Amino acid sequence: MFKIIGSQQSAWIPPVFPIQGRLPLDPRQVEANIKKQKKEEVQYLLEVNQETGRRNGFVCSQSLHISLFFDGTNNNEEDDTNQAKVPHPSNIAKLYHASLEHAEQHGYFNYYMAGVGTPFPDIGELDYSTSGLAFASGGENRINWALLQIVEALARAVKAPLTLKIIQDKVKEMCAAWPLTGEVNRRQAIKSLLAPLQEKIKTAKPKLLAIKLFIYGFSRGAAEARTFVNWLAELFETPEGAERPEQSLLGLPVSIEFLGLLDTVASVGVAHLVPFADGHMGWADGTQQLPDESRYPNLVKSCYHMVAAYEQRSSFPLDTLRRPSGEYPSNTLEILYPGMHSDVGGGYPPGDQGKAIGDQGLLLSQITLHDLYSAAFDAGAPLTIPQPVIPDSVKASQPSRVMPRRAIDEFYISSILVERFNAWRTTIITESKSPFPAKSTPNNRYEPILIGKPLETLVEEQMGWITAWRIGRFAYGSYQSQPFFKQANEWDKERIKTEKKNNETKTSDIKQDRKSKNPNAPGRPIFEPTIDKTQIGQGAKEFRDDFYNHMRSHTSITQLVLDTIPKHVIYLINSDDESAEYEHMKAEGLKLYNKLFRDNAGTVTSDPTMAQVCALFDDQVHDSRAWFMHDNLGSRELWSGYFRYRMIFSGSGSNKELSPIAVAGQLVGIATLVGGVVYIAKQKDIGSMAAGLAGTIGIMSMEYQVIDQISGVALPFVAGAEDLLKPTTSPGDVINAQKQQAIEKHFSDAKKNLSKLLNIAEDKVAEKSAPSLME
């Protein structure tokens, strides 16, 4: 049901998961990992020996290994790990806990960036914020802060560490103001800090050989990681006469040894705006494609992107790594996993929605945690290791490599989950086709399988399975008798009132603490009551109503009030796709229903493999739609549903037809604009008489009208507006043209304003120099 344009390269699926997990089991794996980290040192020793004609056994040198962890929206390592009643760190936080600690003297540095919408005191964000959650505000500062940590690590390596105040000031200097991209600001800030280190680098002991980066990101943190890679590439300078930039800083080669991404979400998603959908924020606009390999060859040596198969929220569209041309960049794999957004990225506490009852070893996200660890470890990532497999010589000289107890516990995985996950794989591939069966996978290495289908096709097929399960549980009502629903938490009104008051009291205490002694005390999470049963029940009713064609009426008309036109792109999703998606997904679910259930009472199939798949849906896969924004909206996402496929962006292209209605602060197809507007979209078949009214145009099944908020008058569309607003899967040309017009208008207006100011200044000078009548 996705619109597949042209030839698209195949995606991957995960291999069979080993019952014991993917942490290293063999000392040879550890030795291979350390060998990759020491590669430059060994090479340098060989070069020195060749130059001196000696056989030195050791030369004092090292590469810098810098690990950067960009957490997801609303994920905060400190709160989620140490403050929450039930700890629920994301997979990014768990990997951060598994990184080498207290190893800076050996050249290992770790930096964690809290998720947007959560406190990050180092950049001046003290509180949880709805703007961060909804609009990804603060993302630019997090990326710039991460760029500065490269300089900070270099400075520490030469015994000249930067102060927090210096870093914070530079973060402010690096911010961009539209329409500028911030590249000049970033370059100037970084160069000003690198310059004093130039001579120190030359004489540093140990001798510095290279800068090797290991980058991890989830959700908007994954989008930040991808932007970070592009902004880093912009810092490289092109030597005179060279065709390509030199991938180095202060003469030290820079490489991204590993880029690990979990379900990238780069666009702004505002639940109540759908079917209007926001495009990428300024910092994510044009930065989600990895750098061009022809210009930056082998900059990214290994990249893995793990994608959630069942995520549907309109506010969480996916950005694929695939190029708009249909190919994946070199050294890049994109792998599909079962579950919702946080079933892949982590962050659900055990027991949430009645899933993973007992312990975190039953969380579906433990699978991707192990797989991402294994992929990173194989690429040479400096991650801690279970003590029994570390060679004694390494253990004695580098005790920081021993995995701490907390990390061991966080990586625990249940055999029940493993069996269910491996059963799920049969919904895509039979074991006879798999080149990596469980017993022959070498050393538990993670080696994804190229499946021969593009990502969109895999997602479409998988949505048939989750829909079949929902038909049995939601449409036919059997969810109420299932353990996951019975064990779901539900606060009563008194509990909600008490918890809310307690949260307000703690928030007040924090504010007082900031005034008295701790000005940087981080704030409390935004209050959200636990009403799992209510949310699941309402989600089930919505699915049941839609399944039986009791379609919700609000899908036929919408309006968007824009007091000011934002700089990012706003799209209107083509409503013509909705009924087709509904019919297709419903039919696919019905076709697969009997594989999971024996009857309409929700009795699970007698097929043992399919019964395990059904158990995975029952006890591991969450319902992100039932929960998301429920407390804010009083319901689920409006203008969306369980019968819509996820939007997938590839650059400016999409798997769904979109009409860009606002670009760079200007409305598409509207010549003039005064103040705010009300943007109205109506379906033609709802009996409305809007067609033919002033300022109304019709495109396919939709009618558009834009009304000035102040005058109430419909604004006229320009000639050719129908072509500009026509839904397309490739709106890039329209967007780029509109951006260029907006930028030219911006500079033209600025030039006029400057001219006016100069004229005013000249008049004032003339007034002062004119002779007075009294003289």
C-alpha positions, 0 to 999 in steps of 0.5 A, a space after each residue: 500500500 506504500 507508494 514505491 517509486 523507482 528501484 529501492 535497495 533491500 532492507 535487512 532483518 535480524 538474525 536468529 537471537 542466541 539464547 545466551 545473548 550477544 555479550 562476548 563469550 570468547 576471549 578472542 572476541 575481546 582481543 579482536 575488539 582491543 586490536 581494532 582500538 590499538 590499530 593506529 598505535 601498532 602502525 605507528 610503532 612499525 613506522 618508528 621502528 622502520 625510521 629508527 632501524 630499531 625494534 622498539 617494543 613500545 612507543 608512547 602513543 594513543 588514539 582518542 576514542 570518543 563515545 557520544 550518546 544522544 538519548 531520545 525524546 523524553 529520555 533522561 538517564 539521571 531521572 530514568 535510572 536513579 530517580 524513577 520509582 521503577 528504573 527504565 533507562 533507554 537503550 542509549 542510557 544502558 549503552 552509556 552505562 556499559 562504556 569505559 569509565 575512568 579511562 581518560 588517561 588511556 584516551 577514552 572519553 564518554 559524553 551523554 546528551 539527555 533527550 529533548 524535552 528533558 533537563 540538560 543543565 550543561 546547556 542551560 536547560 533545567 526543566 522538562 518542557 512540552 516544547 522540547 517534547 513536541 517541537 524538538 527544541 533544544 536539539 541544536 544546542 545538544 548537537 553543538 555541545 557534542 561537537 564541542 566535546 571533541 575539542 574538550 577531549 583533545 584539550 584534556 588529552 594535552 592537559 588543557 581542559 576547557 571550563 564548563 563556562 567556556 563550553 556553554 558560551 560557545 554553544 550560544 555562539 554556535 546557534 543559527 538564526 534563519 535563514 543562516 545554517 549556522 555553519 559559519 558560527 560553528 566553524 568559528 567557535 570550533 576554530 577559536 578553541 582548537 587554535 590554542 591547542 595546535 602547538 600542544 598537540 605536536 608535543 603531547 605525550 602520549 603522542 596523539 594519532 587519531 580521533 575515532 568516534 562512536 556515536 549512538 542515538 535514539 528517536 530525535 537523538 538519532 536525528 541529532 546524531 545524523 545531523 552531528 555527522 553532517 556538521 562535523 563534516 562541514 568542519 573539515 577544510 579543503 587544502 589548496 589544490 585538493 578536490 576533497 576536504 581533509 578529514 582531520 582536525 589539527 592534523 589528526 585523522 577523524 573517523 566515525 568508526 561506528 554510528 548506531 541508530 534506533 528508529 530515527 524521528 527527525 520531524 516535528 510531530 504535533 499530535 493535534 495538527 494531523 492531517 497537517 504534518 510538520 517537516 524537519 526542524 531547522 537543525 534536521 533540515 537537509 542533515 538526515 542523509 549521511 555525507 556523500 561518500 564521493 566527497 567524504 570517503 569512508 568517513 562513516 565506517 559502520 552504520 546500523 539503523 534499527 527500525 520499529 515495524 509497528 510504530 504508527 503515530 503520525 507524530 513519529 514518522 521515520 527517516 530512512 537512511 536510504 538515499 532518495 535514489 534508492 540505494 543505501 550509503 556504503 557500510 550502512 544497514 537498516 534492520 527491521 524489528 518487531 515493536 513500537 518506537 520504544 520497543 526498539 529504543 527502550 525506555 518502557 518500565 517493566 509492567 507498563 501496559 501490563 507488558 514485560 511483567 516481572 523484570 526488564 529481561 522480558 522487555 522487547 527492547 533488550 533484543 536491540 540492546 544486545 544487537 546494537 552492543 554486538 555491532 558496536 563491539 565488532 566495530 571496535 567500540 570501547 564497551 565494557 565486557 563481562 569479567 569471565 571472558 577478559 584475558 587476565 593480562 587485560 584485566 590487570 592493566 585495564 580494570 576499566 574494561 570490566 562490565 559493572 554490576 549495574 550494566 550486567 543487570 541492565 543487559 539481562 535477557 529472558 529465554 522466554 523473550 528470546 524464544 518469542 523473538 525467534 518465532 517472530 522471525 518466521 513471519 518474515 523468513 523461514 529457517 531454511 532460508 536463513 544463512 545464520 541459524 542459531 547454532 552456527 552463528 560464529 561467536 554470537 556475532 550479530 550479522 543481519 540478513 539481506 531480505 530482498 525487499 525494501 523497507 516499506 514492503 517489510 513494514 507493510 507486511 508486518 502491519 498485517 500481523 499486528 492488525 490480525 492480533 488487534 482484530 482478535 484482541 480489540 475488534 472481538 474484545 478478548 483483550 479484557 480477559 488477557 493477563 496483560 490487561 488484567 495486570 495493567 496499572 490503573 490509578 483511581 481518581 484519589 491516587 491521581 489527585 494525590 500523585 499530582 499534588 506530590 509532584 507539584 510539591 516536589 516541583 515547588 521544592 526544586 524551585 526553592 532549592 534553586 533560589 537558595 543553594 542549587 541554581 542548576 537543580 534539574 526539574 521534575 518530569 511532567 506529571 502524567 497519571 498511570 491509567 493503562 486500562 483506560 488507555 488500552 480500553 479506549 484504543 480497543 474501542 477506537 480500533 473496533 469502531 474503525 474495523 466495523 466501519 464506524 468511521 470517525 467523522 473528524 477525518 473529513 474537515 480540519 483547520 489549522 490556526 497559524 498565528 505566525 507561519 513557522 520556518 519548518 515545512 508543514 505538509 497536508 497528508 493526502 486524504 485520498 490514501 486513507 480509505 485505501 490504506 484502511 481497506 488494505 490493512 484490514 484485508 491483510 489482518 483478516 488474511 493472517 487472522 487464522 494463523 494467530 487465533 482459532 476462533 473469534 473468542 481470541 483462542 490462540 492457535 495450536 501452532 506452537 510457533 505462531 502461539 509464540 508470536 501471539 504471546 509476543 504481541 500479548 506480553 511484549 509489544 506495547 501500544 504507543 498510540 493508546 498512550 501518546 499525548 493522552 493526558 494532554 489531549 484527553 484521547 489519542 492522536 486525532 486525525 490518525 488511527 490504527 489503520 494508517 501506515 507510518 510515514 517514511 521520509 527519504 530526504 525530502 521524499 516520502 512514501 505518502 503523497 504530501 502537499 507542502 502548504 507552508 515553507 520557510 515562513 511563507 504559505 505555498 500558493 498565497 501571494 500576500 500575507 498579513 498577520 496570522 491565518 486560518 488554513 482550512 482543508 475540506 473533503 469535497 464529498 461532505 456536502 460542503 458548498 465551499 467550492 466556488 467561494 472566493 479564495 477556494 481552490 480544489 485539488 483532487 478530493 480536497 478544497 483549500 481556503 486561507 482566511 486572514 485572522 484579522 479581517 476574516 477575508 479569504 486570501 487569493 491563491 496565485 495562478 498555478 497554485 493547484 500545481 504547487 499544492 498537488 499531492 506528491 511523494 517528491 515535494 522537494 522541488 516545490 520546497 526548494 523553490 519556495 525556500 529560495 523565494 523566502 530567503 530572497 524575500 528575507 534579504 530583500 526586506 532586510 536591504 529595504 529596512 537597512 536603506 530606510 535606517 540609513 535614510 533616517 540616520 542621514 536626515 538626523 545628521 542633516 538636521 544637526 548640521 543645518 544652521 539654526 534660525 537663532 544664529 
